[in-house]
Amino acid sequence: MDQKREFFLKAWVPRGLVCLAENIEEPRVTSEGLCPLKIGWEAGRISSIGLIDDLEAFPSNLLLPRLLEPHAHLDKAFTWRKFPNLLGRYNNALELNLKEFQTRTFSSVRERAKNALFLALRHGVRALRSHVDSIGPSSEASWEVLLDLRKEWKSFIDLQLVALVPLEYWSTRQGEILAARVASCGGLFGGVFAPPFNGNNDNSRLIKLLKLANKFGCAIDLHIDESQINPAAGLQQLIHALKQLKITVPITCSHSSSMGLLPSNRLRRLAEQLEIYGVNVIALPLTNAWLLGRNARATSCKRPLAPIQQLQQAGVTVAVGGDNVQDPWFPIGNFDPIALMAYALPIAQLAPWQRLGLAPFTTSAAYLMGLDWDGTIKLGSPADLLVLEADSWVGALAAPPSRKVLVAGRWLDDTSISHQNFNNFWTNE
């Protein structure tokens, strides 16, 4: 494709993602918040945005920015077949995860992670944050593989890596060594903070982690309150720790699911405190709905889920992630952000035709991940686009639609991606 030429595409575009050119004042908008536009790009950047007025020329495609996966686990993806958690229980998932961890090798992690990245690229993902099990005999191989892949894939997917360890590990000498290594490669600090809690000890561990993050300038992304007991106890301890320190790095709380079990007044006050201290939240409705709140021989009708709308109303930045893919923690998924939106529609009651329903998958996720581009379509923004064969949100979410992916103004060839032909991704268009 000649990058010096201007290319055009007609498509329906979510109005909330468009910064229209000055000469377009009142675009035609459907009941689903879509407006018909002619988008032009040149040299990898959006060069023109025009409104389509001709009813007979209305497009048959829906255009989005390439989307995001703010929370994944590449090192354990696709391990369900050998380590199936048929009971779907949290404790079983943890036990099987530990068994699987003992079997990991450089080649097995690389094969799984490459498969995940090819799927993510094919489905329209431009950035992905993966938590990495970071202590034990297999951790070195996982980090080596994922750092290599981050370099190989930098032109296609921005890969962010989070060191996942028990919270107390950051208080050890080995934890400080890990912190220095993670900081040297631009990673994030992570951990698991879930019941049972131990007040003073947990507070000191949180403070140690926060001080380390300040020292090395690394953002934090915690697994926190992934539970159906002690609602939001982890978040409350985090707020207590934040009151004792001045934090200069971004803090994200993944899961935060038991917060949704708080009474409304306590929930509102905690959400307001999270906003005051600049804490972001990644909701993970699929894995939480599968694992948490299980009751033997009974369907649980009340399940832990991050209170997305209440958090948004308090001003907290909230993203939605897919979390686990075909591993002991969750049996399905395939790194498809459109499928994630479809699943989240009934579970979290998020509608993408509403601004705050779309933001967790687009602009809020981009902000939370610290990306240079927020995903809005405007003059000069990257020509990194996902084009779905659908003329409405319902059409896009009812079943996985056919799609085309534009990276820096060039179309990807779906056949080459499907066959993992890394050296020939581009079409001749």
C-alpha positions in Angstrom: 0.0 0.0 0.0 1.3 3.4 -1.0 1.5 5.4 2.3 1.7 8.7 0.4 -1.8 8.4 -1.1 -5.0 9.2 0.8 -7.3 6.3 1.3 -11.0 6.4 2.3 -13.6 4.3 4.1 -17.3 4.8 4.7 -18.5 3.5 8.0 -20.8 3.9 11.0 -18.7 5.4 13.9 -19.7 5.8 17.5 -20.4 9.5 18.0 -18.7 9.5 21.4 -15.4 8.5 19.8 -15.4 11.2 17.1 -13.8 14.6 17.2 -15.3 16.0 14.1 -13.8 18.5 11.8 -14.9 22.1 12.3 -17.1 22.2 9.2 -19.3 19.3 10.5 -21.6 20.6 13.1 -24.6 18.3 13.5 -23.9 14.8 12.4 -26.8 12.4 11.8 -26.9 10.0 14.7 -28.8 6.7 15.0 -30.6 5.6 18.2 -27.5 3.5 18.9 -25.2 6.6 18.8 -23.7 5.9 15.4 -23.0 8.4 12.7 -22.2 7.8 9.1 -18.8 9.1 8.2 -16.2 9.0 5.4 -12.8 8.6 7.0 -9.6 9.3 5.1 -6.1 8.4 6.1 -2.6 9.1 4.7 0.9 8.2 5.9 -0.6 6.2 8.8 -2.7 9.1 10.2 -6.3 10.2 9.9 -6.4 12.9 7.4 -10.1 13.7 6.8 -13.5 13.2 8.5 -16.6 13.9 6.5 -20.3 13.3 7.1 -22.3 11.1 4.7 -25.6 12.8 3.9 -26.9 10.6 1.1 -29.3 8.0 2.6 -28.7 5.6 -0.3 -24.9 5.7 0.4 -25.1 4.7 4.0 -22.3 2.3 4.9 -22.6 -1.3 5.9 -19.5 -1.3 8.2 -19.0 -0.3 11.8 -15.7 1.4 12.5 -13.8 1.4 15.9 -10.3 2.2 17.0 -8.3 -1.0 17.5 -9.2 -2.1 20.9 -7.5 -3.1 24.2 -7.0 -6.0 26.6 -6.1 -4.4 29.9 -5.9 -7.6 31.9 -4.7 -11.0 30.6 -2.5 -14.0 31.6 -0.4 -15.0 28.5 1.8 -17.4 30.4 -1.1 -19.7 31.4 -3.5 -19.2 28.5 -4.7 -22.4 26.7 -3.8 -24.7 29.5 -7.4 -25.9 30.3 -7.0 -29.1 28.2 -4.3 -30.5 30.4 -5.5 -28.8 33.6 -9.3 -28.6 33.5 -11.1 -27.1 36.5 -14.3 -29.0 35.9 -15.8 -27.9 39.2 -15.3 -24.2 38.4 -14.2 -23.4 41.9 -11.6 -20.7 42.9 -9.6 -23.0 45.1 -9.5 -25.7 42.5 -8.3 -23.1 39.9 -5.5 -22.1 42.3 -4.4 -25.7 42.9 -4.4 -26.5 39.2 -2.6 -23.3 38.4 0.2 -24.3 40.7 0.5 -27.7 39.2 0.5 -26.3 35.7 3.2 -23.8 36.7 5.6 -26.6 37.6 5.3 -27.9 34.0 6.0 -24.6 32.1 9.0 -24.4 29.8 10.3 -21.7 27.5 8.9 -23.4 24.5 5.4 -24.1 26.0 5.0 -20.5 27.2 6.2 -19.1 23.9 3.8 -21.3 21.8 0.8 -20.3 24.0 1.7 -16.6 24.1 2.3 -16.4 20.4 -1.0 -18.0 19.7 -2.6 -15.5 22.0 -1.0 -12.6 20.3 -1.9 -13.8 16.8 -5.5 -14.1 17.9 -5.5 -10.7 19.6 -4.1 -9.1 16.5 -6.6 -10.8 14.2 -9.4 -9.7 16.5 -8.3 -6.0 16.5 -6.3 -5.6 19.7 -3.6 -2.9 19.7 -2.4 -3.1 23.4 -2.4 -5.9 25.9 -1.4 -6.0 29.6 -0.4 -9.4 30.8 0.3 -10.5 34.4 3.2 -12.9 34.7 3.7 -15.4 37.5 7.1 -14.2 38.7 8.4 -16.5 41.4 9.4 -20.1 41.2 11.3 -22.2 38.7 9.3 -21.3 35.6 9.2 -17.6 36.1 12.5 -16.9 34.4 11.4 -18.7 31.2 8.0 -16.8 31.2 9.7 -13.4 31.5 12.3 -14.2 28.8 9.7 -15.4 26.4 7.4 -12.4 26.9 10.1 -9.8 26.8 11.3 -11.4 23.5 7.7 -11.3 22.1 7.2 -7.7 23.3 10.1 -6.7 21.1 9.0 -8.8 18.1 5.5 -7.5 18.3 6.0 -3.9 19.0 4.9 -2.8 15.6 1.6 -4.6 16.0 0.7 -4.9 19.7 1.9 -2.8 22.7 2.6 -5.6 25.3 2.7 -4.5 29.0 4.0 -6.9 31.6 3.1 -7.1 35.3 5.1 -9.1 37.9 2.5 -11.2 39.7 3.7 -12.4 43.1 2.3 -12.9 46.6 2.0 -9.4 48.2 4.5 -10.3 51.0 7.2 -11.1 48.4 7.8 -7.4 47.8 8.9 -7.1 51.4 11.8 -9.5 50.9 15.3 -9.0 49.6 14.3 -11.2 46.6 11.4 -8.9 46.0 13.6 -5.8 45.9 15.8 -7.6 43.3 12.7 -8.4 41.2 11.5 -4.8 41.5 14.8 -3.6 40.0 14.6 -6.1 37.2 10.9 -5.3 36.4 11.7 -1.6 36.5 14.6 -2.0 34.1 12.3 -3.5 31.5 9.5 -1.0 31.9 7.1 -3.4 33.7 4.6 -3.0 36.4 4.4 -4.3 40.0 1.5 -6.6 40.8 0.3 -9.0 43.5 -2.7 -10.8 45.0 -4.5 -9.2 47.9 -7.5 -11.3 48.9 -8.9 -12.9 52.1 -7.9 -14.0 54.6 -6.5 -10.6 55.7 -4.1 -9.8 58.5 -4.5 -6.1 59.4 -1.1 -4.8 60.6 1.0 -7.3 58.5 -1.0 -6.5 55.4 -0.7 -2.8 55.9 3.1 -3.0 56.2 3.2 -5.2 53.1 1.1 -2.7 51.1 3.3 0.2 52.3 6.4 -1.7 51.3 5.0 -2.3 47.8 3.9 1.4 47.5 7.4 2.6 48.6 9.1 0.3 46.1 6.8 1.5 43.3 7.7 5.1 44.2 11.4 4.3 44.3 11.5 2.7 40.9 8.8 4.8 39.3 6.7 1.7 38.4 2.9 1.6 38.1 1.0 -0.9 40.3 -1.7 -3.3 39.1 -3.1 -5.5 42.0 -5.4 -8.5 42.0 -7.6 -7.3 44.9 -10.8 -8.4 46.5 -11.4 -11.3 44.1 -13.8 -12.8 46.6 -17.3 -13.2 47.9 -16.3 -12.6 51.6 -15.0 -9.6 53.5 -16.5 -7.2 50.9 -13.9 -4.6 49.8 -11.6 -5.2 52.8 -8.6 -5.1 50.5 -9.5 -1.8 49.0 -10.2 -0.3 52.4 -6.7 -1.4 53.5 -5.2 0.1 50.4 -6.9 3.4 51.1 -5.6 3.3 54.7 -2.1 2.7 53.3 -2.4 5.5 50.7 -3.3 8.0 53.5 0.1 7.4 55.0 2.1 8.0 51.8 2.4 10.4 48.9 2.2 8.1 45.8 3.6 9.3 42.5 2.8 6.3 40.3 -0.5 5.1 38.8 -2.4 2.5 40.9 -4.9 0.0 39.4 -7.0 -2.4 41.2 -8.1 -5.4 39.1 -11.2 -7.4 40.0 -12.4 -5.3 43.0 -15.4 -7.7 42.8 -16.4 -8.0 46.4 -16.8 -4.2 46.5 -20.1 -4.8 44.7 -21.5 -6.6 47.8 -21.2 -3.5 50.0 -24.3 -1.6 51.1 -24.9 1.4 48.8 -23.8 4.1 51.2 -20.5 2.4 52.1 -19.9 1.6 48.4 -20.4 5.2 47.4 -18.0 6.5 50.1 -15.3 4.0 49.2 -15.7 4.9 45.5 -15.2 8.5 46.4 -12.1 7.7 48.3 -10.7 5.7 45.3 -11.2 8.8 43.1 -9.5 11.1 45.7 -6.4 8.9 45.6 -6.5 8.4 41.9 -7.0 4.6 42.0 -8.2 3.0 38.8 -10.2 -0.2 38.5 -10.3 -3.0 36.0 -13.5 -5.0 36.2 -13.3 -8.7 35.1 -16.9 -9.8 34.9 -16.4 -13.1 33.0 -14.0 -14.9 35.3 -15.7 -13.4 38.4 -19.1 -14.6 37.2 -17.7 -18.1 36.6 -15.6 -18.6 39.7 -17.2 -16.5 42.5 -20.3 -16.9 44.6 -20.7 -20.6 43.9 -23.0 -22.6 46.1 -23.0 -26.4 46.0 -26.2 -27.7 44.3 -27.7 -24.3 44.0 -27.6 -21.5 41.4 -26.2 -18.4 43.1 -28.3 -15.4 42.1 -26.0 -12.8 43.8 -22.4 -12.8 42.6 -19.5 -10.5 43.3 -18.9 -7.9 40.5 -17.0 -4.6 40.5 -19.7 -1.9 40.7 -18.8 -0.3 37.4 -21.4 2.4 37.2 -21.1 3.5 40.8 -17.3 3.8 40.4 -17.8 5.8 37.2 -20.3 8.1 38.9 -17.6 8.8 41.6 -15.1 9.8 38.9 -13.1 6.6 39.0 -11.5 5.4 35.7 -12.9 1.9 35.0 -11.8 -0.5 32.2 -13.2 -4.0 31.5 -10.8 -6.9 30.7 -11.1 -10.5 29.6 -8.7 -11.9 32.2 -8.1 -15.7 31.7 -8.5 -17.5 28.5 -9.0 -21.3 28.4 -7.0 -22.0 31.6 -8.0 -23.4 35.0 -9.5 -20.1 36.0 -11.9 -19.7 33.0 -12.7 -22.3 30.3 -13.5 -20.1 27.3 -12.5 -16.9 25.6 -10.2 -16.2 22.6 -8.7 -12.6 23.0 -11.6 -11.1 21.1 -12.6 -7.6 22.4 -15.9 -7.7 20.5 -16.8 -11.0 22.2 -15.8 -9.5 25.5 -18.2 -6.5 24.9 -21.0 -9.0 24.0 -20.4 -11.1 27.2 -20.3 -7.9 29.3 -23.6 -6.6 27.9 -25.8 -9.0 30.1 -23.3 -9.7 32.9 -22.3 -6.1 33.7 -25.3 -4.4 31.9 -22.9 -2.3 29.9 -24.3 -1.0 26.6 -21.8 0.3 24.1 -24.3 2.8 22.6 -24.0 4.7 25.9 -20.9 6.8 26.5 -20.0 5.2 29.8 -20.8 1.8 28.5 -18.3 2.1 25.7 -15.5 4.0 27.6 -14.3 0.9 29.6 -13.4 -0.8 26.3 -11.9 2.3 24.6 -10.9 5.7 26.1 -10.9 4.7 29.8 -8.9 1.6 29.1 -6.4 3.6 27.0 -6.0 6.1 29.9 -5.6 3.4 32.5 -2.9 1.7 30.4 -1.0 4.9 29.9 -1.3 4.8 26.1 -0.3 7.8 23.9 -3.6 7.6 21.9 -6.9 7.6 23.7 -8.7 5.9 20.9 -10.8 8.9 19.7 -11.1 9.4 15.9 -9.8 12.8 15.1 -7.6 14.5 12.5 -4.0 13.4 13.0 -4.8 10.4 15.2 -3.3 7.0 14.2 -5.0 5.1 11.4 -5.3 2.0 13.7 -8.8 0.9 13.0 -11.1 -2.1 13.4 -13.8 -2.4 10.8 -16.7 -4.7 11.5 -19.1 -6.1 8.9 -22.1 -4.7 10.7 -24.3 -1.6 10.4 -25.3 -1.5 14.1 -24.1 -2.4 17.6 -26.7 -5.2 17.8 -25.5 -6.6 14.5 -21.9 -6.5 15.7 -22.6 -8.1 19.1 -25.2 -10.7 18.1 -22.5 -13.0 16.6 -18.8 -12.6 16.0 -18.7 -10.4 12.8 -16.2 -10.5 10.0 -13.7 -7.8 10.4 -10.7 -6.0 8.9 -7.8 -4.5 10.8 -5.9 -1.4 9.8 -2.5 -0.9 11.4 -0.7 2.4 10.8 -2.8 2.9 7.6 -2.2 -0.6 6.2 -4.6 -3.5 6.1 -3.6 -6.8 7.7 -4.1 -10.0 5.7 -6.4 -12.3 7.7 -5.1 -15.4 6.0 -1.5 -14.7 6.9 -2.5 -14.0 10.5 -4.6 -17.2 10.7 -1.6 -19.2 9.5 0.8 -17.2 11.8 2.8 -16.0 8.8 4.6 -13.2 10.8 6.6 -12.0 7.8 3.7 -11.4 5.5 0.9 -9.7 7.4 0.0 -7.0 4.9 -2.5 -7.2 2.0 -1.8 -5.7 -1.4 -4.6 -3.2 -1.0 
